[in-house]
Amino acid sequence: MNWGYRIMILYTSFVVFMVTMVVMTFQYKVNLVAPDYYKQEMAYQAEINKMTNTKELSEEVKLQYKENMLWLNIPSGEAEGEILFFRPSDSRKDFKIALSTDSTGLQALPTEGLTKGLWRLKIDWTSEGKNFYNEQRIKINAQNIEILDKKLKPIALNRK
């Protein structure tokens, strides 16, 4: 075989490789953080106002794990709103639940069905005519749930 055929085989192999790569990239699923991220970005000032209201509360929003449940404690007392369980690595696993605390500000959140990994709880609520917003991060392992504080230090709590 002379060098002309070798060059032709080399170029043909390169073209086949490139076509394969293009086909593979079109089949890859890209998860956006939110399908309407531009609209959400334009309304971000309202989120900033809610976070400011949250910082002005007498106590911080607390999240604890006990009795196979996550317990959310909102210091503003009775609250109505929603909690988004946000999975950064897979948007198909995101879900919302209603927030309706008792008079002490407590609500139990079920943990069954949550897959291993990092979750962000985006808590949006109204209490006494004011709007509030808080985010809590949890990491679910095989044996426990870690509640991560804002300084990225894990606080390990036994899941059993």
Rosetta silent file (secondary structure, phi, psi, omega in degrees, C-alpha in Angstrom):
SEQUENCE: MNWGYRIMILYTSFVVFMVTMVVMTFQYKVNLVAPDYYKQEMAYQAEINKMTNTKELSEEVKLQYKENMLWLNIPSGEAEGEILFFRPSDSRKDFKIALSTDSTGLQALPTEGLTKGLWRLKIDWTSEGKNFYNEQRIKINAQNIEILDKKLKPIALNRK
SCORE:     score description
SCORE:     0.000 S_00000001
   1 L     0.000  130.302 -178.697    0.000    0.000    0.000 S_00000001
   2 L   -87.168  174.513 -174.222    1.472    3.341   -0.986 S_00000001
   3 H   -68.051  -23.822  178.545    1.428    6.565    1.037 S_00000001
   4 H   -64.238  -41.993  177.762   -1.556    8.010   -0.910 S_00000001
   5 H   -66.701  -37.554  179.799   -3.916    5.335    0.444 S_00000001
   6 H   -63.864  -41.684  177.534   -2.607    5.878    3.970 S_00000001
   7 H   -64.580  -41.726  178.829   -3.370    9.608    3.784 S_00000001
   8 H   -62.746  -41.898  178.808   -6.858    8.841    2.429 S_00000001
   9 H   -65.467  -40.233  178.315   -7.481    6.363    5.301 S_00000001
  10 H   -61.773  -48.773  179.600   -6.227    8.936    7.819 S_00000001
  11 H   -65.187  -40.284  178.802   -8.577   11.688    6.515 S_00000001
  12 H   -63.863  -42.193  178.582  -11.512    9.272    6.259 S_00000001
  13 H   -62.693  -40.825  178.846  -10.921    8.105    9.841 S_00000001
  14 H   -62.877  -43.960  179.619  -10.825   11.717   11.013 S_00000001
  15 H   -63.929  -43.278  178.445  -14.135   12.522    9.259 S_00000001
  16 H   -62.604  -41.946  177.801  -15.807    9.424   10.732 S_00000001
  17 H   -61.173  -46.135 -179.019  -14.506   10.388   14.189 S_00000001
  18 H   -64.857  -41.950  178.109  -15.823   13.957   13.866 S_00000001
  19 H   -62.808  -41.752  177.565  -19.253   12.811   12.637 S_00000001
  20 H   -60.969  -43.835  179.642  -19.446   10.381   15.578 S_00000001
  21 H   -64.206  -40.265  178.872  -18.585   13.173   18.034 S_00000001
  22 H   -63.914  -44.331  178.980  -21.238   15.496   16.553 S_00000001
  23 H   -61.953  -42.043 -179.824  -23.906   12.787   16.812 S_00000001
  24 H   -65.141  -37.799 -179.498  -22.915   12.075   20.433 S_00000001
  25 H   -69.468  -32.412  177.899  -23.120   15.750   21.415 S_00000001
  26 H   -73.963  -20.587  178.484  -26.624   16.099   19.990 S_00000001
  27 H   -88.483  -11.210 -178.535  -27.765   13.092   22.015 S_00000001
  28 L   -74.833  130.510 -179.616  -26.385   14.478   25.316 S_00000001
  29 L   -83.730  122.825  178.788  -29.077   15.796   27.693 S_00000001
  30 L  -104.359  120.999  178.934  -28.312   19.300   28.977 S_00000001
  31 L   -96.249  112.692  173.185  -30.074   20.228   32.220 S_00000001
  32 L   -77.958  154.221  177.140  -30.616   23.941   32.593 S_00000001
  33 L   -60.121  -42.763  176.677  -31.001   25.288   36.105 S_00000001
  34 L  -152.574  139.914 -179.958  -34.424   26.548   35.061 S_00000001
  35 L   -66.910  -24.608  179.721  -36.092   26.662   31.655 S_00000001
  36 L  -112.930   45.754 -174.522  -37.196   30.250   32.290 S_00000001
  37 H   -62.351  -32.246 -179.381  -33.950   31.479   33.831 S_00000001
  38 H   -66.657  -43.722  178.169  -34.064   34.865   32.061 S_00000001
  39 H   -62.572  -41.907  179.055  -37.503   35.660   33.483 S_00000001
  40 H   -65.219  -37.733  179.257  -36.340   34.587   36.938 S_00000001
  41 H   -64.783  -36.989 -179.735  -33.229   36.749   36.657 S_00000001
  42 H   -68.832  -26.197 -179.468  -35.310   39.827   35.843 S_00000001
  43 L   -97.947   18.396 -174.088  -37.404   39.302   39.010 S_00000001
  44 H   -70.032  -25.489  179.105  -34.372   38.793   41.263 S_00000001
  45 H   -60.223  -35.523  176.710  -34.800   42.114   43.126 S_00000001
  46 H   -63.169  -38.050  177.284  -37.924   40.677   44.763 S_00000001
  47 H   -64.646  -39.978  178.752  -35.791   37.736   45.975 S_00000001
  48 H   -61.992  -41.721  177.961  -33.239   40.166   47.425 S_00000001
  49 H   -62.895  -40.306  178.501  -36.016   41.941   49.344 S_00000001
  50 H   -65.102  -40.799  179.331  -37.262   38.607   50.710 S_00000001
  51 H   -66.258  -35.984  176.200  -33.731   37.637   51.815 S_00000001
  52 H   -63.212  -43.147  176.588  -33.365   41.015   53.562 S_00000001
  53 H   -60.279  -39.417 -179.567  -36.620   40.354   55.455 S_00000001
  54 H   -65.701  -40.887  179.209  -35.266   36.934   56.452 S_00000001
  55 H   -65.035  -26.282 -178.783  -32.025   38.438   57.793 S_00000001
  56 L   -81.364   -5.411  177.761  -34.071   40.826   59.954 S_00000001
  57 L   -66.005  155.420 -178.042  -35.784   37.947   61.801 S_00000001
  58 L   -67.504  -29.783  179.194  -34.867   37.487   65.462 S_00000001
  59 L  -132.142  164.910  176.630  -33.545   33.953   64.800 S_00000001
  60 L   -83.062  157.033  172.470  -32.269   32.018   61.805 S_00000001
  61 L   -70.149  130.625 -176.138  -34.331   29.455   59.924 S_00000001
  62 E  -115.636  144.227  177.303  -33.310   26.069   61.311 S_00000001
  63 E  -128.563  125.900  179.939  -33.339   22.651   59.698 S_00000001
  64 E  -130.030  153.285  176.230  -32.861   19.497   61.792 S_00000001
  65 E  -115.760  118.740  174.186  -32.964   15.797   61.039 S_00000001
  66 E  -158.868  151.628  178.890  -34.605   13.483   63.558 S_00000001
  67 L    55.770   41.964  178.935  -37.092   10.628   63.558 S_00000001
  68 L    57.373   25.999  178.239  -36.541   10.013   59.809 S_00000001
  69 E  -137.334  150.456  167.736  -37.880   13.481   59.021 S_00000001
  70 E   -90.075  131.405  179.972  -36.401   16.871   58.295 S_00000001
  71 E  -110.783  120.458  179.437  -37.833   19.436   60.682 S_00000001
  72 E  -100.288  128.346  178.929  -38.008   23.015   59.477 S_00000001
  73 E  -119.343  112.410  179.234  -38.298   25.726   62.130 S_00000001
  74 L  -102.621  119.530 -173.609  -39.282   29.184   60.893 S_00000001
  75 L   -69.132  -12.598 -178.341  -38.900   31.808   63.632 S_00000001
  76 L   -81.232    3.790  178.741  -41.668   34.066   62.290 S_00000001
  77 L    87.424 -142.758 -178.889  -44.328   31.634   63.546 S_00000001
  78 L   -59.920  134.731 -177.598  -47.174   30.513   61.311 S_00000001
  79 L  -144.742  149.309  176.429  -46.166   30.634   57.665 S_00000001
  80 E  -127.038  141.173  178.393  -47.605   29.701   54.278 S_00000001
  81 E   169.180 -145.394  179.428  -45.593   29.149   51.120 S_00000001
  82 E  -147.643  156.156  177.090  -43.662   26.482   49.275 S_00000001
  83 E  -121.822  125.472  175.533  -40.397   24.584   49.458 S_00000001
  84 E   -99.462  119.588  171.551  -38.525   23.645   46.296 S_00000001
  85 E   -87.131  104.717 -172.383  -36.293   20.612   46.637 S_00000001
  86 E  -104.088  123.849  179.266  -33.700   21.574   44.030 S_00000001
  87 L  -105.675  103.888 -175.489  -31.250   18.995   42.738 S_00000001
  88 L   -59.183  -30.660 -175.720  -28.343   20.849   41.039 S_00000001
  89 L   -86.996  -13.585 -177.616  -27.106   17.762   39.189 S_00000001
  90 L  -156.142  101.132 -175.971  -30.458   16.613   37.752 S_00000001
  91 H   -66.845  -17.677  178.789  -33.390   18.971   37.217 S_00000001
  92 H   -69.037  -17.335 -179.591  -35.748   16.041   36.582 S_00000001
  93 H   -94.091   -3.007  178.417  -35.626   15.233   40.311 S_00000001
  94 L   -64.965  143.851  174.303  -36.727   18.718   41.442 S_00000001
  95 E  -154.837  159.929  179.938  -40.074   18.908   43.230 S_00000001
  96 E  -117.523  147.864  170.825  -42.128   21.331   45.325 S_00000001
  97 E  -132.675  155.704 -179.714  -44.119   20.818   48.489 S_00000001
  98 E   -75.464  143.336  175.761  -46.462   23.187   50.281 S_00000001
  99 E  -106.716  121.570  177.554  -45.229   24.994   53.357 S_00000001
 100 E  -149.783   92.859 -175.412  -47.750   25.360   56.140 S_00000001
 101 L   -81.814  164.007  174.469  -46.209   25.566   59.593 S_00000001
 102 L   -82.539 -172.490 -175.221  -47.966   25.288   62.920 S_00000001
 103 L   -66.894  -20.228  178.289  -48.176   28.199   65.394 S_00000001
 104 L   -90.657   -4.216  179.016  -44.624   27.507   66.614 S_00000001
 105 L    89.735   15.096 -178.371  -43.190   27.645   63.082 S_00000001
 106 E   -97.698  144.239  170.509  -42.494   23.907   62.738 S_00000001
 107 E  -147.827  137.059  176.954  -43.084   21.696   59.725 S_00000001
 108 E   -90.303  136.346  178.528  -42.011   18.110   59.087 S_00000001
 109 E  -118.687  125.950 -178.985  -40.556   17.313   55.671 S_00000001
 110 E   -68.868  147.689  179.801  -40.460   13.698   54.454 S_00000001
 111 L  -111.350  -10.605  179.395  -37.074   12.284   53.419 S_00000001
 112 L   -69.387  142.288 -178.413  -38.101    9.094   51.642 S_00000001
 113 L    92.863  -11.437  176.883  -37.611    9.289   47.921 S_00000001
 114 L   -81.256  124.427 -179.443  -34.684   11.705   48.159 S_00000001
 115 L   -81.300  161.644 -179.681  -31.725   10.272   46.259 S_00000001
 116 L   -60.951  145.906  175.838  -28.137   10.463   47.463 S_00000001
 117 E   125.803 -169.808 -177.346  -26.276   13.676   46.809 S_00000001
 118 E   -84.795  134.761  175.012  -26.580   17.420   47.268 S_00000001
 119 E  -128.565  145.299  171.289  -30.009   19.070   47.543 S_00000001
 120 E  -114.463  127.775  175.661  -30.904   22.733   47.986 S_00000001
 121 E   -97.701  113.568  178.947  -34.108   23.559   49.810 S_00000001
 122 E  -100.336  107.228 -171.599  -35.411   26.880   48.504 S_00000001
 123 E  -103.577  118.687 -178.327  -37.925   28.055   51.080 S_00000001
 124 E  -124.230  117.986 -175.433  -40.291   30.843   50.040 S_00000001
 125 E  -144.851  163.859  176.287  -42.956   31.879   52.565 S_00000001
 126 E  -123.777  135.406  177.877  -45.261   34.629   53.771 S_00000001
 127 E  -145.777  127.912  179.055  -45.895   35.413   57.412 S_00000001
 128 L    53.390   40.462  175.917  -47.836   38.335   58.845 S_00000001
 129 L    79.627    1.341  178.625  -48.036   40.007   55.447 S_00000001
 130 E  -110.409  146.166  178.512  -44.266   39.907   54.789 S_00000001
 131 E   -98.062  141.135 -177.986  -42.481   37.771   52.219 S_00000001
 132 E  -134.077  157.706  177.389  -39.380   35.756   53.135 S_00000001
 133 E  -149.152  137.407  177.900  -36.854   33.540   51.337 S_00000001
 134 E  -148.300  151.006  174.454  -34.149   31.200   52.606 S_00000001
 135 E  -122.029  136.898  174.402  -31.983   28.439   51.173 S_00000001
 136 E  -126.555  143.301  178.679  -30.739   25.424   53.064 S_00000001
 137 E  -113.627  136.498  175.284  -28.398   22.789   51.679 S_00000001
 138 E  -130.422  150.123  176.224  -28.450   19.132   52.614 S_00000001
 139 E  -123.798  123.171 -177.690  -26.298   16.241   51.486 S_00000001
 140 E  -101.486  123.464  175.890  -27.786   12.772   51.596 S_00000001
 141 L  -109.630 -177.715 -179.906  -25.429    9.830   52.030 S_00000001
 142 L   -65.780  -36.205 -173.941  -26.195    6.148   52.432 S_00000001
 143 L  -106.942  -20.046 -175.156  -26.227    6.310   56.232 S_00000001
 144 E  -150.269  173.894  173.919  -27.000    9.907   57.157 S_00000001
 145 E  -119.139  127.025  177.005  -28.158   13.335   56.109 S_00000001
 146 E  -102.769  130.773  174.269  -25.767   16.246   56.487 S_00000001
 147 E   -99.441  118.345 -174.898  -27.180   19.727   56.878 S_00000001
 148 E   -95.455  129.482  178.161  -24.640   22.147   55.488 S_00000001
 149 L   -83.130 -179.347 -173.770  -24.455   25.625   56.959 S_00000001
 150 L   -69.090  -16.020  179.701  -23.642   28.740   54.941 S_00000001
 151 L   -96.637   14.859  176.250  -19.899   28.371   55.575 S_00000001
 152 L    64.035   23.035  175.239  -19.828   24.950   53.889 S_00000001
 153 L   -96.431  124.017 -178.372  -19.038   23.100   57.119 S_00000001
 154 E   -74.642  143.815  173.924  -21.039   19.872   57.394 S_00000001
 155 E  -117.042  103.245 -173.613  -23.071   19.129   60.491 S_00000001
 156 E   -80.413  131.750  175.968  -23.523   15.338   60.472 S_00000001
 157 E  -127.305  134.483 -177.575  -26.751   13.927   61.874 S_00000001
 158 E   -67.625  132.517 -176.952  -27.425   10.199   62.072 S_00000001
 159 L   -81.445  -18.178 -176.487  -30.125    9.055   59.621 S_00000001
 160 L   -79.843    0.000    0.000  -31.224    6.007   61.643 S_00000001
